[in-house]
Amino acid sequence: MAFNSQDTIPMEQIVTFGYGVCSDAASVTAKAVSLTNFIVTNGCAFTVQFSNAVNGGDTLNVNGIGAKPIYYLGVAIQSNVIHPGYVVTFQYDGTHLNVISITGEEKPATPSDLYVDMGLPSGLLWARRNIDVTQPDGFAASEFQYLCSFFSWGNIEGHNPVNGSFANVYDWGSNNEGPYASTPGAKLTANAGLSFDGARAVLGAPWRDPSTEEFKELFDNIDYVQADGVTVVSGTDKRVDVNNVKGIYLRSKINGNLLFFPCSGSGSGASWNNAGSNGLYWSRSLNSQASGRYLLFNSGGVNPQNTHNRYLGFARRPVQ
């Protein structure tokens, strides 16, 4: 029967092109997306834009069909293939979601809530907040808080303290031969590359951990200021209280922008130590088989290239 332009097609017979946005954080392994007015059937194709990175082994639940493995070039998806902002077309074979095409660019971060341009010679951009694997976007809820995730040097698995300690959650041990010895980072004999990068693992590209040289560049180009962001701090102790949180407040000598590092403390044994007193932030740079390079600040001053035992849990502040 020929179709007449005056005929009416029932809504349930209209086939739409499936499109949706998956906003799950990079750290979420079982991702989900909703496609409006689309029924998922064997052989169907649809497109998804990912707000954050897709990591190796991630699955995707489309319109409630259940977690399905994402396949690319015939095998399970690997990390660093689907980056933030990428638009991916899939074909469903009843078992897997097979990637047909990938387009797009990495999603630029929003300066107002994700990073600060301190005008550095390298052009490096520093995140406003510490990494927190328990948060949807992978960042601590505020730049002015102590609670965040802690990592041992060279490892991508972050742990958060519960009720003021790591008890019954994670025990960092008391030396490099403890729990740390069995981790991937313990085997490193050079600077940690992207496969051992906590920021890249949690947040996806273009985020990464800073090097010790990049910490030095930042601190070579700032003044330490009070909570008003104007008055320069005198004396050895550079810590100040901002929004009832103690830390160091940095003002760029180049463009005047501000960046705050809270005294988040560290993980040692099964305890969260020195929150509100010390700031300890790992770099990706190795010092020796026993120690890594990190940023330290406490009542005795600031050292952006200090060294300490690799097993300890320190905060991470990413860059891009």
C-alpha positions in Angstrom: 0.0 0.0 0.0 1.4 3.4 -1.0 1.9 5.9 1.7 -0.1 9.1 1.5 1.3 12.3 3.0 -2.1 12.7 4.7 -1.9 9.3 6.5 -1.0 9.2 10.2 1.7 7.0 11.5 1.1 5.7 15.1 3.7 7.1 17.5 4.8 3.6 18.6 5.9 2.8 15.0 8.2 5.8 14.7 11.9 4.8 14.8 14.0 7.5 16.5 17.8 7.9 16.4 19.0 7.1 19.8 21.1 9.8 21.5 21.9 10.5 25.1 24.5 12.0 27.4 26.3 9.9 30.1 27.4 12.1 32.9 28.8 9.4 35.2 32.2 10.2 36.7 35.3 8.5 35.2 35.7 6.5 38.4 32.2 4.9 37.9 32.8 1.5 36.2 29.2 0.6 35.6 28.0 3.6 33.6 24.4 4.2 32.5 22.6 6.4 30.0 19.0 7.1 29.0 18.0 7.5 25.3 14.6 9.2 25.0 12.0 7.4 22.8 14.4 4.7 21.9 14.1 0.9 22.2 17.3 -1.1 22.4 17.2 -4.1 20.2 19.7 -6.5 18.6 21.5 -4.8 15.8 20.4 -1.2 16.7 22.8 1.7 16.6 22.8 4.8 18.8 25.1 7.6 20.0 26.3 8.6 23.4 28.3 11.6 24.5 30.5 11.0 27.6 31.0 13.9 29.9 33.9 12.1 31.5 36.4 9.4 30.5 35.7 5.8 29.9 38.2 3.4 31.5 39.3 -0.1 30.7 36.7 -2.7 31.5 33.8 -0.2 32.0 30.3 -1.3 31.2 27.3 0.7 30.0 23.6 0.2 30.8 21.4 1.7 28.1 17.8 2.3 29.0 17.9 -0.3 31.7 19.0 -3.3 29.6 21.7 -4.1 32.2 25.4 -3.6 32.3 26.9 -4.5 28.9 30.6 -4.7 28.1 31.9 -1.9 25.8 34.0 -3.4 23.0 36.4 -1.6 20.7 38.2 -3.3 17.8 36.9 -6.6 19.0 38.1 -6.5 22.6 37.0 -4.9 25.8 37.5 -1.2 25.9 40.9 0.1 27.2 41.6 3.3 29.0 42.6 6.5 27.0 40.3 5.6 24.1 37.1 7.5 25.0 38.0 10.9 26.6 35.8 13.5 28.2 33.4 15.1 25.7 33.8 12.4 23.1 30.7 11.3 21.1 30.6 7.5 20.5 28.3 5.5 18.2 27.6 2.0 19.2 26.0 -1.1 17.7 24.4 -3.6 20.1 24.8 -7.3 19.2 22.8 -8.6 22.1 25.8 -9.1 24.3 28.3 -6.3 23.7 28.1 -2.6 22.8 30.5 -2.4 19.9 32.1 1.0 19.1 31.5 2.0 15.5 32.9 5.5 15.6 34.4 8.0 18.0 34.4 11.8 17.4 35.0 14.9 19.5 37.6 16.6 21.6 38.5 16.5 25.2 36.0 18.6 27.2 37.6 21.8 28.4 37.4 22.3 32.2 35.5 25.3 33.5 38.0 27.7 35.1 35.4 28.9 37.7 35.0 25.5 39.4 37.7 23.1 38.2 41.0 24.9 37.5 43.0 28.1 38.0 45.3 29.7 35.5 48.2 31.0 37.6 49.9 32.5 34.5 52.8 30.1 34.8 55.5 30.1 32.1 54.7 26.5 31.2 50.9 27.3 30.8 50.1 24.6 33.3 46.6 24.8 34.9 46.2 23.7 38.5 43.0 22.1 39.8 41.2 24.1 42.5 40.3 21.0 44.6 41.9 17.8 45.8 41.0 14.4 44.3 38.2 12.6 46.1 37.2 9.2 44.6 33.9 9.2 46.5 32.5 12.3 44.8 30.6 12.1 41.4 33.1 14.4 39.6 36.2 12.9 41.3 37.0 16.2 43.1 36.6 17.1 46.8 33.2 18.8 47.4 35.0 22.1 48.2 38.5 23.6 47.9 38.2 24.6 51.5 38.0 21.2 53.3 40.4 18.7 54.7 38.6 15.5 53.6 39.8 14.0 50.3 41.3 10.8 49.0 44.8 9.7 49.8 47.2 7.6 47.7 50.5 5.9 48.1 53.3 7.0 45.7 52.9 5.6 42.2 49.5 4.0 42.8 46.1 4.9 41.3 43.9 3.5 44.1 42.7 6.2 46.5 41.3 5.7 50.0 39.2 8.0 52.1 39.2 8.1 55.9 36.0 7.2 57.8 35.2 8.8 61.1 38.6 10.3 61.4 40.6 7.2 60.6 41.1 4.5 58.0 40.2 1.7 60.5 38.4 -1.2 58.8 38.9 0.5 55.4 42.6 0.6 54.6 45.8 0.2 56.5 48.8 1.9 54.9 51.2 -0.1 57.1 54.3 1.3 58.8 57.0 0.8 56.1 57.5 0.2 52.4 57.6 -3.6 53.0 54.0 -3.6 54.4 50.9 -3.5 52.2 52.7 -1.1 49.8 55.1 -3.9 48.7 52.3 -5.7 46.8 51.1 -2.7 44.9 52.1 -1.8 41.3 53.7 1.5 42.5 56.2 -0.4 44.7 57.8 -1.9 41.6 58.5 1.4 39.9 62.1 2.4 39.5 61.5 5.6 37.6 59.0 8.5 37.6 55.4 7.4 37.5 53.9 7.4 34.0 50.3 7.8 33.0 49.6 4.1 33.8 50.5 4.9 37.5 48.8 8.3 37.5 46.1 8.7 40.1 44.6 11.9 38.6 44.4 10.3 35.1 42.8 7.2 36.5 40.2 9.0 38.5 39.4 12.1 36.4 40.5 11.0 32.9 42.4 13.1 30.3 43.6 15.8 30.3 44.1 15.6 34.0 47.4 14.2 35.5 49.6 14.3 38.5 52.2 17.1 38.7 55.9 16.5 38.7 58.2 17.8 41.4 59.5 20.4 38.9 56.0 21.6 38.3 55.4 22.1 42.0 58.6 24.1 42.1 57.4 26.3 39.1 54.2 27.0 40.9 55.9 28.0 44.2 58.5 30.1 42.4 55.8 32.3 41.0 53.5 33.0 44.0 53.1 35.1 47.2 51.6 33.5 50.4 48.7 35.6 51.4 46.1 35.9 54.2 42.4 35.0 53.8 41.7 38.4 52.2 43.8 37.3 49.2 45.8 40.5 49.5 47.9 40.7 52.6 51.2 38.9 52.3 52.0 36.4 55.1 55.2 37.2 57.0 57.3 34.7 58.9 58.2 31.1 58.4 54.7 29.6 59.0 52.7 30.3 55.8 49.5 28.6 56.9 46.4 30.7 57.3 42.7 30.1 58.0 40.4 30.5 55.0 36.7 29.7 55.5 37.6 28.0 58.8 40.1 25.7 57.1 43.9 25.9 57.6 46.1 25.8 54.6 48.3 27.9 52.3 46.8 30.5 50.1 48.8 31.3 47.0 48.5 34.4 44.9 50.1 34.4 41.5 52.8 37.1 41.0 52.0 37.0 37.3 48.2 37.5 37.1 47.0 37.7 40.8 44.8 34.6 40.7 44.4 32.6 43.9 44.9 28.9 44.7 44.3 27.2 48.1 45.9 24.0 49.5 44.3 22.7 52.7 46.2 21.0 55.4 44.6 17.6 54.6 47.1 15.5 56.5 48.0 12.0 55.5 47.3 8.3 55.9 49.7 6.2 58.0 48.9 2.9 59.5 45.1 2.8 59.9 44.9 6.5 60.9 44.2 9.9 59.3 47.0 12.0 60.7 47.6 15.8 61.1 44.5 17.0 59.3 44.3 20.8 59.9 48.1 20.8 60.7 50.1 19.5 57.8 49.7 19.5 54.0 51.3 16.6 52.1 50.7 16.2 48.3 52.5 13.6 46.1 54.1 14.4 42.8 54.7 11.8 40.1 58.5 12.1 40.6 60.7 9.4 42.1 63.4 10.3 44.6 64.7 6.8 45.4 63.6 3.2 45.7 62.4 4.1 49.2 61.0 7.6 48.7 59.1 9.9 46.4 58.9 13.7 45.9 56.1 15.7 47.4 54.8 19.1 48.6 55.0 19.6 52.3 53.8 22.5 54.4 53.5 22.8 58.2 54.4 25.2 61.0 58.0 25.0 59.9 57.4 26.4 56.4 56.9 25.1 52.8 58.9 22.7 50.8 57.5 21.9 47.3 60.2 19.2 46.6 60.4 17.3 49.9 60.9 13.5 50.1 59.2 10.8 52.1 58.5 7.1 52.3 56.5 5.9 49.3 54.0 3.8 51.3 52.4 6.8 53.0 49.0 8.1 51.9 49.2 11.7 50.7 46.6 13.9 48.9 46.8 14.7 45.2 46.2 17.9 43.4 45.9 17.4 39.6 47.1 19.6 36.7 46.4 19.8 33.0 
